Amino acid sequence: MQLFVQLMEGVLKKLERYCASARPTLAGEIYLTGEEVCERLKLSTRTLQEYRSR
C-alpha cells in the first residue's frame, strides 16, 4: 500500500509540472506570449509593439 501511495505522489508531481508548462494549441499550433517573443528575439516590449504597429 505504501508503494502505491509513493507511486501516485510521483505521478501527481509529474502531472503538476506538465500542467504548469503545458499550453493549449490553436488549430494545432502553439503561440508564444509577447514576453517569450521578446526573450527569443532579444527585443524590448516597446520595440515589439512598434513592429506590430507597422
C-alpha positions in Angstrom: 0.0 0.0 0.0 2.9 2.4 0.9 4.5 1.7 -2.5 1.2 2.6 -4.3 1.0 5.9 -2.4 4.5 6.8 -3.3 3.9 6.0 -7.0 0.8 8.1 -7.0 2.6 11.0 -5.4 5.2 10.8 -8.1 2.6 10.8 -10.8 0.9 13.7 -9.2 4.1 15.7 -9.1 4.8 15.0 -12.8 1.3 15.9 -13.7 1.5 19.2 -11.8 4.8 20.0 -13.7 3.2 19.2 -17.0 0.1 21.3 -16.3 2.3 24.3 -15.3 4.3 24.2 -18.5 1.7 23.0 -21.0 -0.1 25.4 -23.2 -3.2 25.0 -25.3 -2.9 24.8 -29.0 -5.0 26.7 -31.6 -5.5 24.6 -34.7 -2.5 22.5 -33.8 -0.2 25.5 -33.5 1.5 26.7 -30.3 1.7 30.5 -30.0 4.3 32.5 -27.9 3.4 35.2 -25.5 4.8 38.7 -26.1 7.2 38.2 -23.3 8.5 34.9 -24.9 8.9 36.6 -28.2 10.9 39.5 -26.6 13.2 37.0 -24.9 13.9 34.9 -28.0 14.4 37.9 -30.3 16.2 40.0 -27.6 13.8 42.9 -28.1 12.2 45.3 -25.6 8.4 45.2 -25.3 8.3 48.7 -26.9 10.2 47.6 -29.9 8.0 44.5 -30.4 4.9 46.8 -30.2 6.4 49.1 -32.8 6.9 46.1 -35.1 3.3 45.1 -34.6 2.1 48.5 -35.4 3.8 48.6 -38.8 
